[in-house]
């Protein structure tokens, strides 16, 4: 953060208020939060060893921070890709690195066709399809292997298009309709499309 900040901005990212930390994310490898100016790395990913994928994740997020400091926003567009190359990161939105395995995940999705097993760390609220078969829905089971029905505790509805998004628990942050933001705000967050959250009746 210091070296790449000085090379790209003339000052270390820490001098702009940026900090680094770890979080409990198991599926997402890294995160760059613009509002709090925080770069985070998933602890399970970090504990998998200081591999090339771990370093690439950190450089990926630093590129977002540099991009944000120069134009006030960042996305996986051509401008960010140039920053990613300068930072030594792969200029792609998502890593293809395998996620750390966790046999103790509270839920798992099992493909009845090919047997692919995918861990879930939160209650499942929608249908997931097998990433190998592409079409077969995963059967969700708990640690004991008992079937678990997908059930949303909260639903967020877009005030513009009416599309709904399911949540296992009440969201801690504000969500906007992704489709409407792409269609009417060039992919940027727009408060006109903030989801109205309601609890699903039991």
Buried (B, 14 or more C-beta within 10 A) or exposed (E): BEEBBEEBBEEBBEEBEBEBEEBEBBBBBBBBBBEEBBBBBBBBBBEBEEEEBBEBBBBBBBBBBBBBBEEEBBEBEEBBBEBBEBBEBBBEEEBEBEBBEEEEBEBBBBBEEEEBBBBBEEBBBEEBEBEEBEEBBBBBBEEEEEEBEBEBBBBBBBEBEEBBBBBBEEEEEEBBBBEBBEEBBEBEEBEEBBBEBEEEEE
